[in-house]
Amino acid sequence: MKQLLFLLLLGVGLTACSTERDEVRVRLTLKERELVDELVGTHMDSLRPILDSLCVSTTADRVAVATDSIVQRRLEEEARLRSRIPQNKLNGQ
């Protein structure tokens, strides 16, 4: 039981630093919430370095993807704005 919950918390932790948020609705009973709180409190010291290292290791990739997305949007915006300029103004006429 403890190993299963530990794996569940680890799985949640692996996705904790994701920028995409898929909404999951889970209703826990009071006893289940207390159990989760107790387990998280017990294992957080060992989980924090793992979660931090996962975030650090994926940061470069996430920044690259975000940068590519921003550059792509700017290029699309530039192309859209350039398409509005009449051709004779572009040629200096």
C-alpha positions as CSV (number, residue, x, y, z in Angstrom):
1,M,0.0,0.0,0.0
2,K,2.8,2.5,0.9
3,Q,4.7,1.6,-2.2
4,L,1.7,2.1,-4.4
5,L,1.0,5.5,-2.8
6,F,4.7,6.4,-3.1
7,L,4.6,5.6,-6.8
8,L,1.4,7.6,-7.2
9,L,3.0,10.6,-5.6
10,L,6.2,10.2,-7.6
11,G,4.1,10.1,-10.8
12,V,2.3,13.3,-9.8
13,G,5.6,14.8,-8.9
14,L,7.1,14.0,-12.3
15,T,4.4,16.0,-14.0
16,A,4.4,18.8,-11.4
17,C,6.6,21.2,-13.3
18,S,4.8,20.8,-16.6
19,T,3.3,23.9,-18.2
20,E,0.4,22.1,-19.6
21,R,-2.4,21.5,-17.1
22,D,-4.9,18.7,-17.8
23,E,-7.7,19.0,-15.4
24,V,-8.3,15.9,-13.4
25,R,-11.1,15.8,-10.9
26,V,-10.6,13.4,-8.1
27,R,-12.6,13.4,-4.9
28,L,-10.9,12.0,-1.9
29,T,-12.5,11.1,1.4
30,L,-11.3,12.8,4.5
31,K,-9.3,9.7,5.6
32,E,-7.7,9.5,2.1
33,R,-6.7,13.1,2.3
34,E,-5.2,12.6,5.7
35,L,-3.3,9.6,4.4
36,V,-1.9,11.5,1.4
37,D,-0.9,14.4,3.6
38,E,0.9,12.0,6.0
39,L,2.7,10.2,3.2
40,V,3.7,13.4,1.5
41,G,5.0,14.8,4.7
42,T,6.9,11.6,5.4
43,H,8.5,11.3,1.9
44,M,8.8,15.0,0.8
45,D,12.5,15.2,2.0
46,S,13.4,12.4,-0.3
47,L,11.1,13.5,-3.2
48,R,12.2,17.2,-3.3
49,P,15.7,16.6,-4.7
50,I,14.3,14.2,-7.3
51,L,11.6,16.6,-8.4
52,D,14.0,19.6,-8.5
53,S,16.5,17.6,-10.6
54,L,13.7,16.7,-13.0
55,C,12.7,20.3,-13.4
56,V,16.3,21.4,-13.9
57,S,16.9,18.7,-16.5
58,T,13.8,19.7,-18.5
59,T,14.2,23.4,-18.2
60,A,16.5,23.8,-21.2
61,D,14.1,21.9,-23.5
62,R,11.1,23.8,-22.3
63,V,12.8,27.1,-22.8
64,A,13.9,26.1,-26.3
65,V,10.3,25.1,-27.2
66,A,8.9,28.3,-25.8
67,T,11.5,30.4,-27.7
68,D,10.8,28.6,-30.9
69,S,7.1,29.2,-30.4
70,I,7.7,32.9,-29.8
71,V,9.9,33.2,-32.8
72,Q,7.4,31.4,-35.0
73,R,4.6,33.7,-33.9
74,R,6.7,36.8,-34.6
75,L,7.6,35.5,-38.1
76,E,3.9,34.8,-38.8
77,E,3.0,38.3,-37.6
78,E,5.7,39.9,-39.7
79,A,4.5,38.0,-42.8
80,R,1.0,39.0,-42.1
81,L,2.0,42.7,-41.7
82,R,4.2,42.6,-44.8
83,S,1.3,41.2,-46.9
84,R,-0.7,44.3,-46.1
85,I,1.9,46.6,-47.6
86,P,1.2,47.3,-51.3
87,Q,4.0,46.0,-53.6
88,N,4.7,49.5,-55.1
89,K,5.7,50.8,-51.6
90,L,8.1,47.8,-51.2
91,N,9.8,48.6,-54.5
92,G,10.3,52.3,-53.7
93,Q,7.8,53.6,-56.3
